[in-house]
Amino acid sequence: MAARPTWKGYLKISLVNIPVRVFPATDSAATVSFNQIHRECRGRINQKKWCNTCQTEVTNDQIVKGYEFEKGKYALIEEDDLAKVRPESTRVINIIQFTDAKVIDPVYVERPYYLGPDGQVAADAFAVMREGMEGKAAIGKLALYGREYLVAIQPRENGFVMYTLRHAAEVRAMSAIDELQMVPAKIKPDEVKLARQVISNFEKEGDLTQYEDDYQRELRKVIDAKIAGEEIAAPADEAPPKVVNLMEALRQSLERVSANKKRPVKSAQTGGNVRLVAAEAKHTPKKRARG
């Protein structure tokens, strides 16, 4: 099914205005979601809005936003107050600057969207700007859902990917993590050399499409079994890993990789044809994620 745009407007670069459509880059349907159900009668649980002071249920028209400026004291914010700070334009992605795409720190990235041209007339200008921005990222501002977002836009395939960004005030400095003070400044060169050898044996192309969500796949099996009235045996819990000497663990890792590489290739008969299959490595059962 074709993706539907969630926003239409203009990509504004200086005096250039390109009509664009914004599409979600992620698919929420790929993740299993649950409802809360009453075990007794299997009825759906509803969340009621309750006032603890009046001890009564309240309706939406009785609710207003409040900012707690002191413990138990709130400044009430009405919709008219919010309208005073809402951005004037909600239909423009206003580009402020261009930069090298590599300078976008992943910790600032919040949510991805795709950009496409809004109509055939916009497609030509869209294509020109996409090619002109190769290796670059555009930083801009966008009014979305009643608030202003900082965004980064980069070429991707035959379109653009747009990320909403966190502002600097929303990003916690790593210096706030007390545990990082324990990390030693001096490291033994022989340990680093061995670590790099282990890492190099696992280096591959960074293709994330090869990975599947094992938890979601197993969860769907459990759901299908429940619907069919079947039971699935729970896997045995793994014993927690033992803390061992770093150098010894690295050496054992290298030995295991070397042993797997040296395993002989055996032949297997399939449908009258001989095919070569690598000997399977011993597989340690994965620990099931717990919700």
DRENLO-486377 format. One record per residue (C-alpha): chain; residue number from 1; x, y, z; residue in three letters. Coordinates in Angstrom, 3 decimals. Example, Ala and Ser with C-alpha at 12.3 -4.5 7.8 and 13.67 -1.06 7.14 Angstrom:
2
<seke A 1 <12.300 -4.500 7.800> Ala>
<seke A 2 <13.670 -1.060 7.140> Ser>
***
This chain:
291
<seke A 1 <0.000 0.000 0.000> Met>
<seke A 2 <1.336 3.424 -0.949> Ala>
<seke A 3 <2.521 5.637 1.890> Ala>
<seke A 4 <0.316 8.596 2.761> Arg>
<seke A 5 <1.749 12.049 3.472> Pro>
<seke A 6 <1.283 13.458 6.961> Thr>
<seke A 7 <2.203 17.038 5.982> Trp>
<seke A 8 <2.263 19.225 2.872> Lys>
<seke A 9 <4.107 22.482 2.455> Gly>
<seke A 10 <7.178 24.118 0.960> Tyr>
<seke A 11 <10.908 23.526 1.225> Leu>
<seke A 12 <12.225 27.104 1.298> Lys>
<seke A 13 <15.870 27.619 0.310> Ile>
<seke A 14 <16.584 31.354 -0.012> Ser>
<seke A 15 <14.195 32.471 -2.798> Leu>
<seke A 16 <13.501 28.904 -3.960> Val>
<seke A 17 <10.225 27.340 -2.797> Asn>
<seke A 18 <9.660 23.674 -3.636> Ile>
<seke A 19 <6.260 22.092 -2.860> Pro>
<seke A 20 <6.928 18.925 -0.855> Val>
<seke A 21 <5.113 16.172 0.985> Arg>
<seke A 22 <6.357 14.624 4.232> Val>
<seke A 23 <5.958 10.893 4.904> Phe>
<seke A 24 <6.744 8.848 8.029> Pro>
<seke A 25 <9.968 6.878 7.534> Ala>
<seke A 26 <9.032 4.244 10.120> Thr>
<seke A 27 <6.232 1.684 10.221> Asp>
<seke A 28 <4.516 1.346 13.606> Ser>
<seke A 29 <2.601 -1.712 12.350> Ala>
<seke A 30 <5.860 -3.695 12.406> Ala>
<seke A 31 <5.777 -3.722 16.215> Thr>
<seke A 32 <3.260 -5.774 18.195> Val>
<seke A 33 <1.039 -3.615 20.404> Ser>
<seke A 34 <-1.272 -4.658 23.235> Phe>
<seke A 35 <-4.472 -3.466 24.865> Asn>
<seke A 36 <-5.186 -3.729 28.565> Gln>
<seke A 37 <-7.829 -6.419 29.205> Ile>
<seke A 38 <-9.746 -7.412 32.347> His>
<seke A 39 <-8.643 -10.988 33.012> Arg>
<seke A 40 <-12.020 -11.836 34.623> Glu>
<seke A 41 <-14.327 -11.066 31.667> Cys>
<seke A 42 <-11.836 -10.138 28.897> Arg>
<seke A 43 <-13.356 -6.688 28.600> Gly>
<seke A 44 <-11.279 -3.721 27.377> Arg>
<seke A 45 <-9.927 -1.452 30.127> Ile>
<seke A 46 <-10.610 2.285 29.676> Asn>
<seke A 47 <-8.437 4.971 31.197> Gln>
<seke A 48 <-10.527 7.484 33.122> Lys>
<seke A 49 <-9.450 11.074 33.788> Lys>
<seke A 50 <-9.744 11.529 37.531> Trp>
<seke A 51 <-9.370 14.579 39.804> Cys>
<seke A 52 <-7.719 13.543 43.062> Asn>
<seke A 53 <-8.911 16.691 44.854> Thr>
<seke A 54 <-12.605 16.473 43.910> Cys>
<seke A 55 <-12.572 12.675 43.793> Gln>
<seke A 56 <-14.558 12.661 40.575> Thr>
<seke A 57 <-14.151 11.820 36.893> Glu>
<seke A 58 <-13.724 14.856 34.633> Val>
<seke A 59 <-14.444 15.462 30.950> Thr>
<seke A 60 <-12.043 16.904 28.364> Asn>
<seke A 61 <-13.698 20.324 28.397> Asp>
<seke A 62 <-12.946 20.582 32.136> Gln>
<seke A 63 <-9.217 20.002 31.645> Ile>
<seke A 64 <-6.611 22.732 31.134> Val>
<seke A 65 <-2.823 22.614 30.893> Lys>
<seke A 66 <-0.878 23.582 33.995> Gly>
<seke A 67 <2.792 24.367 34.649> Tyr>
<seke A 68 <4.037 23.505 38.148> Glu>
<seke A 69 <6.217 26.447 39.226> Phe>
<seke A 70 <6.232 25.413 42.907> Glu>
<seke A 71 <5.315 22.166 44.625> Lys>
<seke A 72 <1.536 21.894 44.271> Gly>
<seke A 73 <1.182 25.325 42.610> Lys>
<seke A 74 <0.318 25.605 38.919> Tyr>
<seke A 75 <0.108 28.354 36.314> Ala>
<seke A 76 <-2.888 27.570 34.093> Leu>
<seke A 77 <-2.178 27.840 30.356> Ile>
<seke A 78 <-5.196 28.294 28.079> Glu>
<seke A 79 <-5.321 27.611 24.332> Glu>
<seke A 80 <-5.299 31.396 23.723> Asp>
<seke A 81 <-1.966 31.574 25.567> Asp>
<seke A 82 <-0.476 28.838 23.404> Leu>
<seke A 83 <-1.689 30.592 20.236> Ala>
<seke A 84 <0.514 33.581 21.139> Lys>
<seke A 85 <3.695 31.503 20.837> Val>
<seke A 86 <2.760 29.231 17.925> Arg>
<seke A 87 <4.819 29.814 14.756> Pro>
<seke A 88 <3.096 31.988 12.162> Glu>
<seke A 89 <3.644 29.591 9.272> Ser>
<seke A 90 <2.916 25.900 9.510> Thr>
<seke A 91 <3.544 25.206 5.831> Arg>
<seke A 92 <7.229 26.045 5.341> Val>
<seke A 93 <10.450 24.152 6.037> Ile>
<seke A 94 <12.743 27.171 6.274> Asn>
<seke A 95 <16.368 26.245 5.535> Ile>
<seke A 96 <18.831 28.287 7.589> Ile>
<seke A 97 <22.191 26.790 6.631> Gln>
<seke A 98 <24.010 23.933 4.899> Phe>
<seke A 99 <26.756 21.834 6.453> Thr>
<seke A 100 <28.694 18.616 5.895> Asp>
<seke A 101 <26.367 15.655 6.504> Ala>
<seke A 102 <28.957 14.017 8.769> Lys>
<seke A 103 <28.657 16.732 11.430> Val>
<seke A 104 <25.097 15.683 12.384> Ile>
<seke A 105 <25.598 14.118 15.813> Asp>
<seke A 106 <23.277 11.063 16.169> Pro>
<seke A 107 <22.459 12.028 19.770> Val>
<seke A 108 <20.521 15.034 18.403> Tyr>
<seke A 109 <18.445 12.945 15.964> Val>
<seke A 110 <14.864 12.367 17.112> Glu>
<seke A 111 <12.576 11.016 14.356> Arg>
<seke A 112 <13.036 10.355 10.601> Pro>
<seke A 113 <10.706 11.357 7.772> Tyr>
<seke A 114 <10.902 11.113 3.987> Tyr>
<seke A 115 <10.389 14.078 1.669> Leu>
<seke A 116 <8.907 13.790 -1.802> Gly>
<seke A 117 <7.858 16.399 -4.389> Pro>
<seke A 118 <4.251 17.581 -4.292> Asp>
<seke A 119 <3.319 17.277 -7.961> Gly>
<seke A 120 <5.163 16.909 -11.252> Gln>
<seke A 121 <6.001 20.626 -11.509> Val>
<seke A 122 <7.932 20.437 -8.218> Ala>
<seke A 123 <9.776 17.239 -9.214> Ala>
<seke A 124 <12.375 18.964 -11.428> Asp>
<seke A 125 <13.439 21.520 -8.812> Ala>
<seke A 126 <13.342 18.757 -6.183> Phe>
<seke A 127 <15.769 16.623 -8.243> Ala>
<seke A 128 <18.157 19.542 -8.867> Val>
<seke A 129 <18.399 20.427 -5.164> Met>
<seke A 130 <18.841 16.764 -4.206> Arg>
<seke A 131 <21.828 16.420 -6.539> Glu>
<seke A 132 <23.232 19.776 -5.458> Gly>
<seke A 133 <23.117 18.701 -1.799> Met>
<seke A 134 <25.154 15.513 -2.266> Glu>
<seke A 135 <27.234 14.981 0.884> Gly>
<seke A 136 <25.553 17.965 2.560> Lys>
<seke A 137 <22.833 18.443 5.161> Ala>
<seke A 138 <20.409 21.337 5.334> Ala>
<seke A 139 <19.512 22.670 8.783> Ile>
<seke A 140 <16.142 24.357 9.069> Gly>
<seke A 141 <13.019 24.978 11.121> Lys>
<seke A 142 <9.565 23.502 10.705> Leu>
<seke A 143 <6.291 24.143 12.516> Ala>
<seke A 144 <4.647 20.777 13.114> Leu>
<seke A 145 <1.824 19.720 15.441> Tyr>
<seke A 146 <1.626 23.135 17.070> Gly>
<seke A 147 <5.317 23.574 17.871> Arg>
<seke A 148 <8.548 24.459 16.105> Glu>
<seke A 149 <11.127 21.789 15.305> Tyr>
<seke A 150 <14.760 21.987 14.318> Leu>
<seke A 151 <15.307 19.667 11.343> Val>
<seke A 152 <18.153 18.262 9.257> Ala>
<seke A 153 <17.549 17.242 5.630> Ile>
<seke A 154 <19.888 15.005 3.603> Gln>
<seke A 155 <19.702 13.405 0.134> Pro>
<seke A 156 <18.755 9.717 0.231> Arg>
<seke A 157 <18.288 7.570 -2.892> Glu>
<seke A 158 <16.001 9.610 -5.186> Asn>
<seke A 159 <14.545 11.748 -2.392> Gly>
<seke A 160 <15.371 13.372 0.939> Phe>
<seke A 161 <15.326 12.111 4.501> Val>
<seke A 162 <14.410 14.684 7.140> Met>
<seke A 163 <15.228 14.254 10.827> Tyr>
<seke A 164 <13.609 16.245 13.591> Thr>
<seke A 165 <16.412 17.255 15.960> Leu>
<seke A 166 <16.629 17.803 19.680> Arg>
<seke A 167 <17.850 21.215 20.788> His>
<seke A 168 <21.125 21.469 22.700> Ala>
<seke A 169 <19.246 22.131 25.961> Ala>
<seke A 170 <17.550 18.724 25.619> Glu>
<seke A 171 <20.808 16.773 25.291> Val>
<seke A 172 <22.505 15.770 28.545> Arg>
<seke A 173 <26.302 16.103 28.631> Ala>
<seke A 174 <28.187 12.830 29.084> Met>
<seke A 175 <30.082 14.473 31.935> Ser>
<seke A 176 <26.872 14.094 33.964> Ala>
<seke A 177 <27.401 10.301 34.037> Ile>
<seke A 178 <29.322 9.689 37.269> Asp>
<seke A 179 <30.231 6.113 36.283> Glu>
<seke A 180 <32.359 7.420 33.410> Leu>
<seke A 181 <34.758 8.880 35.963> Gln>
<seke A 182 <35.909 5.298 36.615> Met>
<seke A 183 <37.115 4.804 33.019> Val>
<seke A 184 <40.947 4.734 33.087> Pro>
<seke A 185 <42.819 7.328 31.057> Ala>
<seke A 186 <45.806 5.019 30.407> Lys>
<seke A 187 <45.244 1.731 28.580> Ile>
<seke A 188 <47.719 -1.101 28.008> Lys>
<seke A 189 <48.821 -1.140 24.338> Pro>
<seke A 190 <48.886 -4.970 24.144> Asp>
<seke A 191 <45.263 -5.124 25.306> Glu>
<seke A 192 <44.219 -2.562 22.685> Val>
<seke A 193 <46.103 -4.489 19.977> Lys>
<seke A 194 <44.321 -7.718 20.909> Leu>
<seke A 195 <40.953 -5.960 21.064> Ala>
<seke A 196 <41.469 -4.585 17.547> Arg>
<seke A 197 <42.290 -8.090 16.282> Gln>
<seke A 198 <39.018 -9.421 17.677> Val>
<seke A 199 <37.076 -6.469 16.235> Ile>
<seke A 200 <38.645 -6.887 12.777> Ser>
<seke A 201 <37.389 -10.492 12.615> Asn>
<seke A 202 <33.804 -9.276 12.925> Phe>
<seke A 203 <34.009 -6.342 10.516> Glu>
<seke A 204 <31.426 -6.347 7.725> Lys>
<seke A 205 <29.591 -3.866 5.530> Glu>
<seke A 206 <27.174 -1.803 7.638> Gly>
<seke A 207 <23.990 -3.285 6.152> Asp>
<seke A 208 <21.275 -3.061 8.818> Leu>
<seke A 209 <18.688 -4.691 6.531> Thr>
<seke A 210 <20.187 -8.118 7.268> Gln>
<seke A 211 <18.989 -8.005 10.882> Tyr>
<seke A 212 <15.518 -9.023 12.024> Glu>
<seke A 213 <13.706 -8.392 15.283> Asp>
<seke A 214 <13.942 -11.849 16.864> Asp>
<seke A 215 <11.814 -10.810 19.829> Tyr>
<seke A 216 <8.941 -9.599 17.626> Gln>
<seke A 217 <9.081 -12.797 15.548> Arg>
<seke A 218 <8.935 -15.033 18.636> Glu>
<seke A 219 <6.242 -12.846 20.188> Leu>
<seke A 220 <4.024 -13.309 17.128> Arg>
<seke A 221 <4.518 -17.095 17.418> Lys>
<seke A 222 <3.285 -16.946 21.008> Val>
<seke A 223 <0.249 -14.881 19.947> Ile>
<seke A 224 <-0.581 -17.277 17.084> Asp>
<seke A 225 <-0.292 -20.217 19.471> Ala>
<seke A 226 <-2.602 -18.507 21.974> Lys>
<seke A 227 <-5.199 -17.899 19.255> Ile>
<seke A 228 <-4.954 -21.559 18.206> Ala>
<seke A 229 <-5.253 -22.749 21.811> Gly>
<seke A 230 <-1.713 -24.126 21.843> Glu>
<seke A 231 <1.087 -23.689 24.353> Glu>
<seke A 232 <4.737 -22.849 23.696> Ile>
<seke A 233 <7.404 -24.075 26.083> Ala>
<seke A 234 <9.499 -21.307 27.553> Ala>
<seke A 235 <13.244 -21.569 26.869> Pro>
<seke A 236 <15.560 -22.199 29.793> Ala>
<seke A 237 <17.136 -19.077 31.241> Asp>
<seke A 238 <20.805 -18.676 30.506> Glu>
<seke A 239 <23.260 -18.519 33.339> Ala>
<seke A 240 <24.763 -15.034 33.757> Pro>
<seke A 241 <28.156 -14.721 32.032> Pro>
<seke A 242 <31.212 -15.054 34.226> Lys>
<seke A 243 <33.489 -12.065 34.609> Val>
<seke A 244 <36.889 -13.165 33.326> Val>
<seke A 245 <40.256 -11.597 32.742> Asn>
<seke A 246 <40.100 -9.239 29.727> Leu>
<seke A 247 <43.218 -10.572 27.982> Met>
<seke A 248 <42.116 -14.172 28.470> Glu>
<seke A 249 <38.639 -13.404 27.108> Ala>
<seke A 250 <40.138 -11.688 24.034> Leu>
<seke A 251 <42.490 -14.612 23.387> Arg>
<seke A 252 <39.635 -17.096 23.669> Gln>
<seke A 253 <37.593 -14.995 21.243> Ser>
<seke A 254 <40.404 -15.084 18.675> Leu>
<seke A 255 <40.868 -18.837 19.136> Glu>
<seke A 256 <37.153 -19.448 18.599> Arg>
<seke A 257 <37.117 -17.376 15.396> Val>
<seke A 258 <40.233 -19.170 14.106> Ser>
<seke A 259 <38.754 -22.583 14.910> Ala>
<seke A 260 <35.547 -21.758 13.020> Asn>
<seke A 261 <37.530 -20.599 9.998> Lys>
<seke A 262 <39.601 -23.824 9.931> Lys>
<seke A 263 <36.609 -26.200 10.089> Arg>
<seke A 264 <36.552 -28.548 7.080> Pro>
<seke A 265 <33.881 -28.118 4.447> Val>
<seke A 266 <31.734 -31.243 4.075> Lys>
<seke A 267 <29.569 -32.335 1.173> Ser>
<seke A 268 <25.840 -32.920 1.425> Ala>
<seke A 269 <23.685 -34.832 -1.043> Gln>
<seke A 270 <20.564 -32.927 -2.122> Thr>
<seke A 271 <18.267 -34.049 -4.942> Gly>
<seke A 272 <21.007 -35.939 -6.809> Gly>
<seke A 273 <23.367 -32.938 -6.793> Asn>
<seke A 274 <26.315 -32.513 -4.471> Val>
<seke A 275 <26.489 -29.144 -2.725> Arg>
<seke A 276 <29.032 -27.820 -0.255> Leu>
<seke A 277 <27.869 -26.659 3.141> Val>
<seke A 278 <29.992 -25.222 5.936> Ala>
<seke A 279 <29.953 -27.098 9.227> Ala>
<seke A 280 <27.601 -25.374 11.603> Glu>
<seke A 281 <29.144 -23.619 14.545> Ala>
<seke A 282 <27.855 -24.436 17.980> Lys>
<seke A 283 <24.924 -22.187 18.695> His>
<seke A 284 <24.212 -20.789 22.109> Thr>
<seke A 285 <20.463 -20.188 22.600> Pro>
<seke A 286 <19.555 -16.538 22.694> Lys>
<seke A 287 <18.124 -15.150 25.869> Lys>
<seke A 288 <14.554 -14.055 25.319> Arg>
<seke A 289 <13.946 -10.372 25.969> Ala>
<seke A 290 <11.609 -9.784 28.877> Arg>
<seke A 291 <8.869 -7.213 28.689> Gly>
***
